[in-house]
Amino acid sequence: MKRTPEYVEGPEAWTRFETAMKAAIAVPHAEIQRRIEEERKRSTANPNRRGPKSKKKRDGHGPAVSLPS
C-alpha cells in the first residue's frame, strides 16, 4: 500500500517550515563541521566504497637530490 505524501497549505505550512528552519539553525557551525569530518573519516575507512578513490598522501619522500638554486 502506497502512502500519499502529506501536503499542507496555508498558515500551518509556514509554521511547520519556520519550526524546521529554527531547528536547523540552532545547531552550531562547529558541530556541523565535526559531523562532516566524522562522516568523511568513516567513508574513507570503508574499503568497499563506491565512486572515485582519494589519492594516498606521500610520506615525505621528496627528490633524491636537491637541485642547486
N, C-alpha and C positions, 0 to 999 in steps of 0.2 A: 504494500500500500504506500503510495507516494504521499509525502506531506507537501502541502502547498505552502509556499513561503508567506510569511506574515507581512503584510503591507499596512503601514499606519500612516495616516494623513492627518493634517491639521495641527492644532497646538500640541497634541500628545507626541507627534513625531519630533517636533522641535525640542520638547522637554527631554525625550529619550536621547536625542543627538547631543544636547548640551551636557547631560549627565555622563555620557560616554566620553566626550572630549575632556571634561573636567577630570575624569579618572585617568585618562591617558596623560594629561599634562601634569598630574600630581606626582608622577614618577620622576625622580631627579635624573639629570643627564648622566651623571657618573654611574648610576645604577644601570642605565640602558647600555652604556659603553662596556661595563663589566659583563653583562649578559651576552653582548655580542662577542666579546673576546672569549668567553667560556664556550660559546657555540662554535666559534672558529677553531679553537683547540680541539674540541670534541670531533669536529668534522674532519680535520686533518689527521686525527689519530685513527680514523676508520680506514682499514686497508682496502675495503670493498666499495669505496665510494665512487659514484659516477661523476662524469664530467672531467674537465681538464685538471691534471695534477699540478700542484705547485712545485716549483723547482727547489731542489735542496740547496741550502746555503753552504758555501765552501768553508772549510776550516782554517782560513787564513793562509792558504797556500798561494803565494804570490810568484812572481817570476824568479827563476833560479839565480839570475844575475841581475843586479840593479844597473841600469843604464846611466852613464855619466851625463850630467846635465850641463 
